[in-house]
Amino acid sequence: MVAGPLSFPGGIGLLRRALRSLRDDFDVFQTLDPYFSISASYLAHVSPRIIHLGTDPRAEIGWRYGFPAGLAARAIYPALLSGAVLVANSHALADRFPHRTPHVIPNGIDLRKFERLPNQADAARSLGLPDGRPLLAFVGKVIPVKRVEWVLEVVRALPETAAVVVGDYAEEHYGDAYYRHLLATYADVRDRVVFSGEVVWDTVPRYLAAADVFVFPSKFEGQPNAVLEAMAAGLPVVASDIPPHRELINPGKTGFLSKDSASMASQAGSSSCSRPSPNAHPTSGV
């Protein structure tokens, strides 16, 4: 059943009415987003329900709508989460809800999508990416919490390196102000950075196949699929040193953790010389 076009915040009421009309027709309701389904299912008195947390919704709302909205979210979310079973995708995220003791179910990916990647040169050529120099890849939305400026700092520090940033840079709630800020601030490296914009997921493995190193400087995550997918593609991963990344990365063995953009540049520069086979699947034992 499709409730209709959901725009925040009015879409909450639309989804609430849809849920009330069918709440006796299912065995369990699973909520997957912090904007509509958590609020609408609470207001519709849906039970039983499972809330899947891929991020901290209180922090997410604060980042998108500002400090007052974040404070309001922290005040109302204890009620919205009440009566539900919580599932978090990392221990670090579960620890942010100590009074609710969420179940931890890590994310998973389909390794079969990474078994027959094109060779690096063919992948780069098919996507129109720079060839003949080390290529860094980042996959994610171009929004401030992802700290994409670190990627550009790394490119600035490594003059022989190029980068591709795969993800939407005109996201609905943010607009493109952050993207325009990056272009203005890092105009000196603009000719070595490709912003792909939003792409269909099926093309993401091809972007990863074209790269030498995956960099992921996000300041907050639950458990990022982007890092798992880069590992599945056989890329060395250089990620920010935050608790969820520490659950995925054994430094020096399955990747590297960076405290700042300077250490990320150093680690990315050394990693670009030692990319493993695309079929190595470092995540297959996780």
HUSUL-V236508 format. One record per residue. RES is the residue in one letter. SS is DSSP state (hx for helix, st for strand, lp for the rest). PSI is psi as a letter, one per 20 degrees, with the letter a starting at -180 (none if undefined). OMEGA is omega in whole degrees, -180 to 180 (none if undefined). Layout:
RES&SS&PSI&OMEGA ; RES&SS&PSI&OMEGA
//
This chain:
M&lp&p&178 ; V&lp&p&-176 ; A&lp&h&-176 ; G&lp&r&180 ; P&lp&p&-177 ; L&lp&o&172 ; S&lp&q&-173 ; F&lp&p&3 ; P&lp&i&-175 ; G&hx&h&-180 ; G&hx&h&178 ; I&hx&g&179 ; G&hx&h&178 ; L&hx&g&-180 ; L&hx&h&178 ; R&hx&g&-180 ; R&hx&h&179 ; A&hx&g&-179 ; L&hx&h&179 ; R&hx&h&-177 ; S&hx&i&-177 ; L&hx&j&-173 ; R&lp&i&178 ; D&lp&j&-174 ; D&lp&j&179 ; F&lp&r&-178 ; D&lp&h&179 ; V&lp&q&179 ; F&st&p&-179 ; Q&st&p&178 ; T&st&p&-172 ; L&lp&i&180 ; D&lp&q&-175 ; P&lp&i&-173 ; Y&lp&g&-173 ; F&lp&g&-167 ; S&hx&h&179 ; I&hx&g&-178 ; S&hx&g&-176 ; A&hx&g&-179 ; S&hx&h&176 ; Y&hx&g&-178 ; L&hx&h&178 ; A&lp&j&-180 ; H&lp&l&179 ; V&lp&p&178 ; S&lp&q&-5 ; P&lp&q&180 ; R&st&q&177 ; I&st&p&179 ; I&st&o&178 ; H&st&p&-179 ; L&st&o&173 ; G&lp&i&176 ; T&lp&r&175 ; D&lp&o&-175 ; P&hx&h&179 ; R&hx&g&178 ; A&hx&g&-179 ; E&hx&g&-180 ; I&hx&h&177 ; G&hx&g&179 ; W&hx&g&-174 ; R&hx&h&-170 ; Y&hx&j&175 ; G&lp&r&-174 ; F&hx&g&179 ; P&hx&g&178 ; A&hx&h&178 ; G&hx&g&177 ; L&hx&g&179 ; A&hx&g&179 ; A&hx&g&179 ; R&hx&h&-180 ; A&hx&h&-173 ; I&hx&i&-174 ; Y&hx&h&175 ; P&hx&h&178 ; A&hx&g&-177 ; L&hx&h&-179 ; L&hx&i&-175 ; S&lp&q&177 ; G&lp&j&-178 ; A&lp&q&170 ; V&st&p&-179 ; L&st&p&174 ; V&st&p&176 ; A&st&q&-177 ; N&lp&j&174 ; S&lp&q&177 ; H&hx&h&180 ; A&hx&g&178 ; L&hx&g&178 ; A&hx&h&-179 ; D&hx&i&178 ; R&hx&i&179 ; F&hx&m&-171 ; P&lp&h&-177 ; H&lp&i&-178 ; R&lp&i&-180 ; T&lp&m&180 ; P&lp&q&168 ; H&st&q&179 ; V&st&o&176 ; I&lp&o&-177 ; P&lp&q&175 ; N&lp&q&175 ; G&lp&q&177 ; I&lp&r&179 ; D&lp&o&-177 ; L&hx&h&-179 ; R&hx&h&-180 ; K&hx&i&-177 ; F&hx&j&-175 ; E&lp&h&-176 ; R&lp&l&179 ; L&lp&q&175 ; P&lp&r&176 ; N&lp&r&-170 ; Q&hx&g&-178 ; A&hx&g&-180 ; D&hx&g&179 ; A&hx&g&180 ; A&hx&g&-178 ; R&hx&g&-177 ; S&hx&h&-179 ; L&hx&i&-179 ; G&lp&k&-179 ; L&lp&q&179 ; P&lp&p&179 ; D&lp&q&176 ; G&lp&j&174 ; R&lp&q&-180 ; P&lp&p&-177 ; L&st&p&174 ; L&st&q&177 ; A&st&q&171 ; F&st&p&177 ; V&st&p&180 ; G&lp&r&177 ; K&lp&q&179 ; V&lp&n&-180 ; I&lp&q&-172 ; P&hx&h&-176 ; V&hx&h&179 ; K&hx&i&174 ; R&lp&l&-177 ; V&lp&i&178 ; E&hx&h&176 ; W&hx&h&179 ; V&hx&g&-179 ; L&hx&h&174 ; E&hx&h&178 ; V&hx&g&178 ; V&hx&h&178 ; R&hx&h&-178 ; A&hx&i&-178 ; L&lp&n&-171 ; P&lp&h&-179 ; E&lp&j&-172 ; T&lp&q&171 ; A&st&r&-180 ; A&st&q&171 ; V&st&p&179 ; V&st&o&-173 ; V&st&o&179 ; G&st&r&-177 ; D&lp&p&177 ; Y&lp&j&174 ; A&lp&l&-174 ; E&st&q&-169 ; E&lp&g&-172 ; H&lp&i&-177 ; Y&lp&h&-169 ; G&st&b&-178 ; D&lp&k&-177 ; A&hx&g&-179 ; Y&hx&g&178 ; Y&hx&g&180 ; R&hx&h&176 ; H&hx&g&179 ; L&hx&g&-180 ; L&hx&g&-179 ; A&hx&h&-176 ; T&hx&h&-176 ; Y&lp&l&180 ; A&hx&h&-177 ; D&hx&i&179 ; V&hx&j&-175 ; R&hx&h&-178 ; D&hx&i&179 ; R&hx&j&-179 ; V&st&p&177 ; V&st&p&171 ; F&st&o&-174 ; S&st&h&-167 ; G&st&a&-179 ; E&lp&p&179 ; V&lp&q&174 ; V&lp&q&-172 ; W&hx&h&-176 ; D&hx&i&179 ; T&hx&i&-177 ; V&hx&g&178 ; P&hx&h&179 ; R&hx&g&176 ; Y&hx&g&179 ; L&hx&h&179 ; A&hx&h&-178 ; A&hx&i&-171 ; A&lp&r&175 ; D&lp&h&-177 ; V&st&q&174 ; F&st&p&178 ; V&st&p&-175 ; F&st&n&-172 ; P&lp&j&-174 ; S&lp&q&179 ; K&lp&i&177 ; F&lp&p&177 ; E&lp&r&165 ; G&lp&e&166 ; Q&lp&o&-170 ; P&lp&p&173 ; N&hx&h&-178 ; A&hx&h&180 ; V&hx&g&179 ; L&hx&g&-179 ; E&hx&h&177 ; A&hx&g&177 ; M&hx&g&-180 ; A&hx&h&178 ; A&lp&j&178 ; G&lp&j&-179 ; L&lp&p&167 ; P&st&p&-178 ; V&st&p&174 ; V&st&o&-173 ; A&st&r&177 ; S&st&q&-177 ; D&lp&n&177 ; I&lp&q&-173 ; P&hx&g&-180 ; P&hx&h&179 ; H&hx&h&178 ; R&hx&h&176 ; E&hx&h&-176 ; L&hx&h&-168 ; I&lp&p&170 ; N&lp&o&-170 ; P&st&p&179 ; G&lp&i&-179 ; K&lp&g&179 ; T&lp&j&179 ; G&st&a&-179 ; F&st&q&179 ; L&st&p&-174 ; S&st&p&177 ; K&lp&h&-177 ; D&lp&r&-177 ; S&hx&h&180 ; A&hx&g&179 ; S&hx&h&176 ; M&hx&g&179 ; A&hx&g&-180 ; S&hx&g&-178 ; Q&hx&h&179 ; A&hx&h&180 ; G&hx&g&179 ; S&hx&h&-179 ; S&hx&h&-177 ; S&lp&i&179 ; C&lp&i&-172 ; S&lp&l&179 ; R&lp&p&178 ; P&lp&r&179 ; S&lp&q&178 ; P&lp&i&-179 ; N&lp&j&-177 ; A&lp&h&179 ; H&lp&m&178 ; P&hx&h&-177 ; T&hx&i&-171 ; S&hx&i&178 ; G&hx&j&-177 ; V&lp&none&none
//
